[in-house]
Amino acid sequence: TPGVGACTESVAEQDVRIGEYLFTGTCTAFAWKDWCFEPNVKAVCPITCGVCAPAGCVDSPSYSVETGQGVFKCEAWKGYKCWEEVLLECPMACGVPSCKR
C-alpha cells in the first residue's frame, strides 16, 4: 500500500540521473519507459511510481460493490468508468485527476 501524507511531484519536466546519464522528462514519460524501478526516478516521481499517494487518494481496501460483471473491489475498476460512489472509495483505481499523474 502506498504511503500517504506530504506526497507531491512536479508535472514539469525534470532532470533525473540514471547511471552515468542525465535524462530530462516528465514523470509520465519516465513511467512510460518503465523506469520506476530506478531509485532516482522513484524519488522524483513518487506518485506516478506508486511510492506514495496524496492525502485523500488511497483506495479503500475493504470496499466492494456488486456489478453486472460480478463483485468489484477497487483494483477491478481500473479501465472502467467509475460510478460516483466508487470514485469516493477508489480514487486511485478510478484515476481521479487530483490523485494521478
C-alpha positions as CSV (number, residue, x, y, z in Angstrom):
1,T,0.0,0.0,0.0
2,P,1.5,3.4,-0.9
3,G,2.3,5.8,1.9
4,V,0.1,8.9,2.5
5,G,0.9,12.4,3.5
6,A,3.1,15.1,2.1
7,C,3.3,13.3,-1.2
8,T,3.9,15.5,-4.2
9,E,5.7,15.6,-7.5
10,S,6.0,18.1,-10.3
11,V,4.1,17.9,-13.6
12,A,7.0,19.7,-15.3
13,E,10.0,18.1,-17.0
14,Q,12.8,17.2,-14.5
15,D,16.4,16.0,-14.7
16,V,17.0,12.5,-13.4
17,R,20.3,10.8,-13.3
18,I,20.2,7.1,-14.3
19,G,23.7,5.6,-14.1
20,E,26.1,7.9,-16.0
21,Y,23.3,9.6,-17.9
22,L,21.1,12.6,-17.2
23,F,17.6,12.3,-18.6
24,T,15.0,15.1,-18.8
25,G,11.4,14.3,-18.9
26,T,8.1,14.2,-17.1
27,C,7.1,11.6,-14.5
28,T,4.6,10.2,-17.0
29,A,7.4,9.8,-19.6
30,F,9.7,8.1,-17.1
31,A,6.9,5.7,-16.1
32,W,6.0,5.0,-19.8
33,K,9.7,4.0,-20.3
34,D,9.3,1.6,-17.3
35,W,11.9,3.4,-15.3
36,C,10.0,3.5,-12.0
37,F,12.3,0.8,-10.7
38,E,15.2,3.3,-10.7
39,P,15.7,4.8,-7.3
40,N,16.3,8.4,-8.6
41,V,13.0,8.2,-10.7
42,K,11.1,6.9,-7.6
43,A,12.5,9.8,-5.6
44,V,11.4,12.4,-8.1
45,C,8.1,10.7,-9.2
46,P,6.7,9.1,-6.0
47,I,3.0,9.4,-7.1
48,T,3.5,8.2,-10.6
49,C,5.7,5.3,-9.4
50,G,3.3,4.2,-6.6
51,V,5.7,5.1,-3.7
52,C,3.1,7.2,-2.1
53,A,-0.4,8.7,-2.6
54,P,-1.6,12.2,-1.9
55,A,-3.9,12.6,1.1
56,G,-7.4,11.5,0.2
57,C,-6.2,9.3,-2.7
58,V,-5.9,5.9,-1.1
59,D,-8.3,3.2,-2.3
60,S,-10.4,1.6,0.4
61,P,-9.0,-2.0,0.8
62,S,-12.3,-3.3,2.1
63,Y,-14.7,-1.7,-0.4
64,S,-16.6,-3.9,-2.9
65,V,-19.7,-3.4,-4.9
66,E,-22.0,-5.7,-6.9
67,T,-21.9,-5.0,-10.7
68,G,-23.3,-6.8,-13.7
69,Q,-19.9,-8.3,-14.1
70,G,-19.7,-9.6,-10.5
71,V,-18.4,-8.1,-7.3
72,F,-15.7,-5.5,-7.9
73,K,-13.1,-4.3,-5.5
74,C,-11.2,-1.1,-6.2
75,E,-8.5,-2.7,-8.3
76,A,-11.1,-4.2,-10.7
77,W,-12.3,-0.7,-11.6
78,K,-9.1,0.2,-13.5
79,G,-10.1,0.7,-17.1
80,Y,-13.8,1.2,-16.3
81,K,-15.9,4.3,-15.9
82,C,-16.4,4.5,-12.2
83,W,-19.7,5.2,-10.6
84,E,-20.0,8.2,-8.3
85,E,-19.9,6.1,-5.1
86,V,-16.9,4.2,-6.4
87,L,-15.0,7.4,-7.1
88,L,-15.2,8.2,-3.4
89,E,-13.9,4.8,-2.3
90,C,-11.4,4.1,-5.1
91,P,-9.9,7.4,-6.2
92,M,-6.6,5.9,-7.4
93,A,-8.1,3.0,-9.3
94,C,-10.7,5.3,-10.9
95,G,-8.0,7.8,-12.0
96,V,-9.4,10.8,-10.1
97,P,-7.4,13.7,-11.7
98,S,-6.1,15.1,-8.4
99,C,-4.8,11.6,-7.5
100,K,-2.8,10.7,-10.6
101,R,-0.1,11.9,-12.9
